[in-house]
Amino acid sequence: MKENVTSRENMKDKLRQYFDGKIVRKDLTKKIKEGANVPV
């Protein structure tokens, strides 16, 4: 299980490195989706 968490963290770091400012967190879009134009 620990390896899976480490792998997930590594993926998040790579995504942030290459796509910083372009990543949309799905959990946050669900909270503010009403009345907001949020790309998903």
TAZIWO-V869307 format. One record per backbone hydrogen bond with DSSP energy under -0.5 kcal/mol. NH is the residue of the N-H (numbers start at 1). CO is the residue of the C=O. Records with the same first field share a line. If there is no record, write none. Layout:
NH=CO  CO
This chain:
5=1
6=2
7=3
8=4
9=5
10=6
11=7
12=8
13=9
14=10
15=11
16=12
17=13
18=14
19=15
20=16
22=19
23=19
25=23
26=24
29=25
30=26
31=27
32=28
33=29
36=33
38=36
